[in-house]
Amino acid sequence: MKNTRLLDWTKPLSRYLLFYGDKYYPSGGMEDFKKDFDTTEDAIIWLDEYVKANKIYVTVEEEWKYRWAHIYDFHQRKIVWKH
């Protein structure tokens, strides 16, 4: 899924960056970046809606067997949430 980023390049990045892939292995770096958020909660809500709208697999177990997601805290410089 290329070109799915919803980033507004005219404003500074928010604190939390969501990286996501629907294949087992990451594409690499910013290719996996989806969107920035002010809170981890907002990122998780957006991710849940995104996955539901872009179903590829039959069951929930299959959906997350191959999909992955990380939320990176730009201030702390570390991953603060993984799926």
C-alpha positions as CSV (number, residue, x, y, z in Angstrom):
1,M,0.0,0.0,0.0
2,K,2.1,2.9,-1.2
3,N,1.1,6.6,-0.8
4,T,-1.3,6.0,2.1
5,R,0.5,8.5,4.3
6,L,-1.8,11.3,5.6
7,L,1.0,13.6,6.7
8,D,0.6,17.3,6.3
9,W,4.2,18.4,5.4
10,T,3.4,22.0,6.2
11,K,3.3,21.5,10.0
12,P,5.8,20.0,12.5
13,L,5.4,16.3,13.3
14,S,3.2,15.4,16.3
15,R,4.8,13.5,19.2
16,Y,3.7,9.9,18.2
17,L,4.5,8.4,14.8
18,L,2.6,5.3,13.6
19,F,4.5,2.8,11.5
20,Y,2.4,-0.1,10.1
21,G,2.7,-3.0,7.6
22,D,0.3,-5.6,6.3
23,K,3.1,-8.1,5.5
24,Y,5.1,-9.9,8.1
25,Y,8.3,-7.9,7.3
26,P,8.6,-4.1,7.3
27,S,9.3,-2.3,4.0
28,G,11.9,-0.2,5.8
29,G,12.0,3.1,7.6
30,M,9.7,5.8,6.4
31,E,8.1,3.5,3.8
32,D,6.1,2.1,6.7
33,F,5.2,5.4,8.2
34,K,1.4,6.1,8.1
35,K,0.5,9.2,10.2
36,D,1.5,11.3,13.2
37,F,-0.7,11.8,16.4
38,D,-0.8,13.8,19.5
39,T,-1.6,10.8,21.7
40,T,-1.0,7.0,21.5
41,E,-4.7,6.5,22.1
42,D,-5.5,8.5,18.9
43,A,-3.0,6.4,17.0
44,I,-4.5,3.1,18.2
45,I,-8.0,4.2,17.3
46,W,-6.9,5.3,13.8
47,L,-5.0,2.0,13.3
48,D,-8.1,-0.1,14.4
49,E,-10.3,1.8,11.9
50,Y,-7.6,1.5,9.2
51,V,-7.3,-2.2,9.6
52,K,-11.1,-2.8,9.6
53,A,-11.4,-0.7,6.4
54,N,-8.5,-2.6,4.7
55,K,-9.2,-6.2,5.5
56,I,-7.0,-8.6,3.6
57,Y,-7.3,-11.8,5.7
58,V,-10.3,-13.9,6.7
59,T,-10.0,-14.0,10.5
60,V,-8.8,-11.6,13.2
61,E,-6.1,-14.1,14.1
62,E,-4.8,-14.0,10.4
63,E,-5.1,-10.2,10.3
64,W,-2.6,-9.8,13.0
65,K,-0.5,-12.9,12.3
66,Y,1.0,-11.0,9.3
67,R,0.3,-7.3,10.1
68,W,2.4,-5.4,12.6
69,A,2.4,-1.8,14.0
70,H,4.7,0.3,16.1
71,I,4.1,3.7,17.8
72,Y,7.3,5.7,18.1
73,D,7.5,8.5,20.7
74,F,9.4,11.3,19.0
75,H,10.2,13.0,22.4
76,Q,11.5,9.9,24.2
77,R,13.1,8.5,21.0
78,K,11.7,5.0,21.5
79,I,8.9,2.6,20.5
80,V,6.2,2.9,23.1
81,W,3.6,0.5,21.6
82,K,3.8,-2.6,19.5
83,H,1.3,-5.0,17.9
